[in-house]
Amino acid sequence: MIGMKIIGLAGGIACGKSTVSYHLRELGAHIIDADAIAHALSAPGGAIYELYIDHFGNDILAPDGELDRRAIGAIVFQNPAERAWMDAMVHPMIRRKNHRCDRRSARVWHKKRSFLIFRCSSKSVGRILPMRIGS
């Protein structure tokens, strides 16, 4: 869309991405939170939920039926092949969901998940605003 600014907001844990996105929203920006999209797709019945169970089996389920993120993390962060599989499968799902969001009224997009921006979505944003906590 002509004139629409698409900005990726990137940074580590607790560097202020949520605070900055709050202020951008107050200024009229449309916020898309990639973390929230990933969590929704990972809920029981969601596309990522089903994909993970098909790939990893039921051992990655918590007693309440939710995905056990620690169990998944233990697998993918210990095994580069599993991490590559996850990145190749999950990140495109999140990108597709991002693209389905209403872009007609968006002036600024905010994608809080920094690895998605740098690994998967850097072509979909016009500018990336890196954030870090100052000393």
C-alpha positions in Angstrom: 0.0 0.0 0.0 1.4 3.4 -1.0 2.3 5.5 2.0 2.1 2.8 4.5 5.1 2.5 6.7 5.9 -1.1 7.8 8.3 -1.1 10.7 9.7 -4.2 12.5 10.5 -3.5 16.2 13.3 -5.9 17.3 15.1 -6.5 20.6 15.8 -8.9 23.3 13.8 -9.8 26.4 12.7 -6.9 28.6 14.2 -4.2 26.3 11.0 -2.2 26.0 9.3 -3.5 22.8 5.9 -3.7 24.5 6.3 -0.1 25.9 7.3 1.3 22.5 4.4 -0.6 20.8 2.0 0.8 23.4 3.1 4.4 22.5 3.0 3.6 18.8 -0.6 2.4 19.3 -1.4 5.6 21.1 -0.2 7.5 18.0 -2.5 5.5 15.8 -0.3 2.6 14.7 -1.8 -0.8 13.9 0.1 -3.3 16.0 0.7 -6.9 14.9 2.3 -9.0 17.6 4.1 -12.1 16.1 4.3 -13.6 19.6 0.5 -13.4 20.0 0.0 -15.0 16.6 2.4 -17.8 17.4 0.7 -18.5 20.7 -2.8 -18.5 19.0 -1.5 -21.0 16.4 0.1 -23.1 19.1 -3.2 -23.5 21.1 -4.9 -26.9 21.0 -6.4 -27.3 17.6 -4.2 -24.7 16.0 -2.0 -25.4 13.0 1.3 -25.3 14.9 -0.1 -27.4 17.7 -1.1 -30.1 15.2 2.2 -29.8 13.4 4.3 -30.2 16.5 2.3 -33.3 17.7 2.6 -34.9 14.3 6.4 -34.3 14.3 7.4 -34.7 18.0 4.7 -36.9 19.3 2.6 -36.6 22.5 5.7 -36.3 24.7 5.6 -32.5 24.1 2.2 -32.1 25.7 1.7 -30.8 29.2 -0.8 -32.5 31.5 -3.4 -29.9 30.6 -3.1 -30.7 26.9 -1.2 -27.5 26.0 2.1 -27.6 24.3 5.0 -27.9 26.8 7.3 -25.2 25.5 10.1 -26.2 27.7 10.0 -29.8 26.3 10.0 -28.4 22.7 12.8 -26.0 23.6 14.9 -28.8 25.0 14.5 -30.6 21.7 15.0 -27.8 19.2 17.8 -26.0 21.0 19.8 -29.1 21.5 19.4 -30.4 17.9 20.2 -28.0 15.0 18.3 -30.2 12.6 15.2 -30.0 14.7 15.6 -26.2 15.0 16.0 -25.9 11.3 12.8 -28.0 10.8 10.9 -25.8 13.2 12.1 -22.6 11.6 11.2 -23.8 8.1 7.8 -25.0 9.1 6.5 -22.6 11.8 7.8 -19.2 10.7 6.0 -19.4 7.3 2.8 -20.1 9.1 3.2 -17.0 11.2 4.2 -14.9 8.2 1.0 -16.0 6.3 -1.1 -15.1 9.3 0.7 -11.7 9.4 -0.1 -11.1 5.8 -3.8 -11.9 6.4 -4.0 -9.1 9.0 -5.8 -5.9 7.8 -3.2 -3.8 6.1 -5.6 -1.3 4.6 -5.6 0.9 7.7 -2.1 0.1 8.9 0.4 2.9 9.1 3.0 1.1 11.2 3.4 -2.6 11.9 5.1 -3.9 15.0 6.5 -7.4 15.0 7.8 -8.1 18.5 9.6 -11.4 17.8 13.1 -10.3 16.7 14.2 -13.7 15.3 11.2 -13.7 13.0 12.1 -10.3 11.7 15.8 -11.1 11.1 15.4 -14.7 9.9 12.1 -14.6 8.1 10.4 -11.3 7.7 13.1 -8.7 7.0 11.8 -8.4 3.4 8.3 -7.6 4.6 9.3 -4.6 6.7 10.6 -1.3 5.4 12.6 -0.5 8.4 13.8 -2.4 11.5 14.1 -0.5 14.7 16.6 -2.4 16.9 16.2 -1.9 20.6 18.5 -2.5 23.5 18.7 -1.5 27.1 21.2 1.3 27.7 23.8 1.1 30.4 
